Amino acid sequence: MKFRERITINPNICHGKPCIRGMRWPVEVVLDLLASEMTIAEILADHPELEKEDIMACLEYAKALVSGKSIDLAA
């Protein structure tokens, strides 16, 4: 699970929501951008602090959640 390298949870950042690399970029916001039909290229152009791997990690994390896998990001 490569997303473990990019998705972090810190109770002091975004109320403990899963975020990208400790930044104030919650996974749910990236998923919202994708759901609004923005392309990865458009997201990256608008938000240069993000990397393609960050977006892919959000998708992989969401997939793991809906698959019912146990996810522990504290490790």
Secondary structure in CASP SS format (residue, H / E / C, confidence):
PFRMAT SS
TARGET T0000
AUTHOR 0000-0000-0000
METHOD secondary structure of the structure
MODEL  1
M C 1.00
K H 1.00
F H 1.00
R H 1.00
E H 1.00
R C 1.00
I E 1.00
T E 1.00
I C 1.00
N C 1.00
P C 1.00
N C 1.00
I C 1.00
C H 1.00
H H 1.00
G H 1.00
K C 1.00
P C 1.00
C E 1.00
I E 1.00
R C 1.00
G C 1.00
M C 1.00
R C 1.00
W C 1.00
P E 1.00
V H 1.00
E H 1.00
V H 1.00
V H 1.00
L H 1.00
D H 1.00
L H 1.00
L H 1.00
A H 1.00
S C 1.00
E C 1.00
M C 1.00
T C 1.00
I H 1.00
A H 1.00
E H 1.00
I H 1.00
L H 1.00
A H 1.00
D H 1.00
H C 1.00
P C 1.00
E C 1.00
L C 1.00
E C 1.00
K H 1.00
E H 1.00
D H 1.00
I H 1.00
M H 1.00
A H 1.00
C H 1.00
L H 1.00
E H 1.00
Y H 1.00
A H 1.00
K H 1.00
A H 1.00
L H 1.00
V H 1.00
S C 1.00
G C 1.00
K C 1.00
S C 1.00
I C 1.00
D C 1.00
L C 1.00
A C 1.00
A C 1.00
END
